[in-house]
Amino acid sequence: MDHAVMRLVRRICVAGFAGGLALGLAGPGSAQQIGATTVVKNDVSRLKGAQKNSLAEGDTVFRDEAVQTGADSLAKLVFLDQTNLSIGPNARITLNQYVYSEERPAGKVALNLLKGTYRFVTGDLDKKAYEIKTPVATIGVRGTVFDVWTTGARSVITLVDGEVRVCTRQASPQACLTLDQPGSVVIVTAGGVTPARPGSATRFSFGGYCGANPGLCTPTRFSERGGGPPPAAFAALCGR
């Protein structure tokens, strides 16, 4: 985020949101804006309770809602902390928790990847702040880029760069493996965590979606989506 935007955010935070209504800031009962779409192809929707609405490129996304894609559909979300999440076809994700402010180093990002394919690129938060789950796996983020393909009963996690620790969601007994070599893959089921063999058909890379959609896999900063964050996003930046 550029310095001019952050200076404005700091002034608003220090002033306790004085004049906030004139700027159109979200009120106490409003949903927390946590990021925006930067890529939308075909059928991409947000779900909140019984409501379903289409998403377009540049739309804001909110905490405690779900995002889903249809067949032959793609999306990319960029969060306020610069986390990038690219989403493949027939996917569904819930945005469970999001706490972030440049004024407060501690934060929290909790995402539940229910089904589909994803590429996750960490943002500015401490790596321990990320809590990524699938129906059968928890992913402890040690750094930077990894791919996920989950069908519900099975999840395939591929390390692109950095390091991740992958565990079963079943706590007792819990099985875990650490990936620290680019291209390494694990398969997670309710029964455990298994490294994928080289050449195995179960291996997965999100990169196959990127050739015709370069913006999907090119790191994007939130301020680059055009004009900085929407006014109501200042509430999230101040940790409200």
KOLNURO-243739 format. One record per residue (C-alpha): x, z, y. Coordinates in steps of 0.1 Angstrom, whole numbers, padded with zeros to 4 digits, always signed. Each point is the difference from the previous one (the first is absolute). Example, Ala and Ser with C-alpha at 12.3 -4.5 7.8 and 13.67 -1.06 7.14 Angstrom:
BEGIN
+0123+0078-0045
+0014-0007+0034
//
This chain:
BEGIN
+0000+0000+0000
+0015-0009+0034
+0011+0027+0025
-0026-0009+0026
-0028+0006-0025
+0015+0033-0012
+0004+0013+0036
-0036-0006+0006
-0009+0017-0033
+0021+0030+0010
-0017+0003+0034
-0034-0001-0016
+0010+0026-0027
+0015+0024+0026
-0030-0003+0022
-0023+0009-0029
-0018-0033+0002
-0011+0005+0036
-0019-0030+0009
-0002-0011-0036
-0036-0011+0002
+0008-0024+0028
+0027-0016-0023
-0025-0003-0029
+0018+0025-0022
-0017+0011-0033
-0020+0032+0003
+0003+0029-0024
-0026-0014-0024
+0015-0035-0001
+0020-0014-0029
+0038+0001+0003
+0015-0034+0006
+0032-0002-0020
+0011-0037+0001
-0011-0036+0001
-0002-0031-0021
+0027-0026+0008
-0008-0025-0029
-0036-0007-0012
-0007-0029-0023
-0035-0007-0013
-0021+0029-0012
+0014+0034+0013
-0024+0029+0007
-0001+0036+0010
-0022+0025-0019
-0013+0033+0014
-0027+0016-0021
-0027-0026-0006
+0012-0022+0029
+0021-0031-0005
+0014-0021+0028
+0023-0030+0001
+0035+0005+0015
+0017-0026+0022
+0036-0003+0011
+0007+0026+0026
-0028+0024-0009
+0007+0037+0000
-0001+0020-0033
-0011+0036-0003
+0008+0031-0020
-0023+0008-0029
-0013-0035-0005
+0008-0026-0027
+0013-0035+0003
-0007-0027-0026
+0009-0036-0005
-0019-0027-0020
+0013-0028-0022
+0026-0022+0016
+0001+0025+0029
+0030+0018+0017
+0005+0026+0026
+0027+0020+0018
-0004+0033+0017
+0026+0014+0025
-0004+0037+0007
+0010+0019+0032
+0032+0014-0016
+0010-0037-0008
-0009+0002-0038
-0008-0035-0012
-0025-0004-0029
-0006-0035-0014
-0030-0004-0022
-0007-0027-0026
-0032-0014-0014
-0028+0021-0017
+0015+0032+0013
-0014+0033+0013
+0017+0028+0018
-0012+0032+0016
+0018+0013+0031
-0003+0037-0009
+0022+0018+0026
+0020-0009+0030
+0017+0023+0024
+0026-0014+0024
+0015+0005+0034
+0034-0009+0015
-0002+0034+0017
-0002+0017-0034
+0025-0010-0027
-0021+0014-0028
-0028-0023-0012
-0020-0011-0030
-0011-0033-0015
-0022+0002-0031
-0012-0033-0016
-0019-0005-0032
+0006-0035-0015
-0030-0003-0022
+0005-0036-0013
+0019-0032+0008
+0034-0009+0013
+0020+0014+0029
+0033+0000+0018
+0008+0032+0018
+0027+0003+0027
+0007+0035+0014
-0003+0007+0037
+0016+0026+0023
-0012+0031-0017
+0022+0022-0022
-0001-0015-0035
-0015+0032-0014
-0031-0005+0022
-0013-0029-0021
-0024+0007-0029
-0008-0032-0019
-0023+0002-0030
-0016-0024-0025
-0025+0011-0026
+0028+0009-0024
+0032+0004+0022
+0014+0018+0029
+0028-0016+0019
+0026+0021+0019
+0015-0021+0027
+0038+0003+0005
+0003-0032+0020
-0011-0032+0010
-0018-0027-0020
-0019-0001-0033
-0027-0020-0016
-0030+0013-0020
-0024-0017-0024
-0027+0023-0013
-0030-0008-0022
-0012+0036-0002
+0012+0009-0035
+0035-0014+0006
+0022-0003+0031
+0032-0020+0003
+0024+0010+0027
+0029-0022+0011
+0028+0011+0022
+0010-0025+0027
+0024+0021+0020
+0009+0037+0003
-0012+0026-0025
-0033+0013-0014
-0010+0027-0025
-0029-0009-0022
-0020+0026-0019
-0032+0003-0020
-0029+0015+0018
-0005+0022-0030
+0018+0032+0009
+0005+0015-0034
+0020-0014-0015
+0012-0022+0029
+0024-0029-0006
+0021-0014+0028
+0026-0027+0005
+0021-0008+0031
+0005-0037+0010
+0032-0006+0020
+0010-0035-0009
-0017-0029+0017
-0022-0019-0024
-0005+0029-0024
-0035+0004-0013
-0020+0028-0017
-0034+0000-0017
-0022+0030+0004
-0029+0010-0022
-0018+0033-0007
+0025+0004-0029
+0032-0003+0020
+0025-0021+0020
+0020-0028-0017
+0027-0023+0014
-0010-0037-0003
+0023-0022-0020
+0017-0029+0017
-0021-0031-0003
-0031+0021-0009
-0033-0016+0009
-0011+0033+0015
+0027-0002+0027
-0015-0007+0035
+0012-0010+0034
-0023-0003+0031
+0024-0026+0014
-0020-0027-0017
-0026+0003+0027
+0025-0002+0029
+0011-0037-0002
-0031-0014+0016
-0007+0031+0020
+0033+0011+0016
-0015+0026+0023
-0012+0018-0031
+0035+0011-0010
+0018-0001+0034
+0003+0036+0014
-0022+0004+0030
+0001+0028+0026
-0034+0013+0013
+0008-0009+0036
+0006-0036-0010
-0036-0006-0010
-0007-0006+0037
-0004+0023+0030
+0009+0033-0017
-0025+0024-0016
-0036-0001+0010
-0010+0028+0024
-0017+0021-0027
+0031+0001-0020
+0016+0023+0025
-0019+0029-0016
+0018-0007-0033
+0033-0003+0017
-0005+0035+0016
-0008+0015-0034
-0037+0005+0008
//
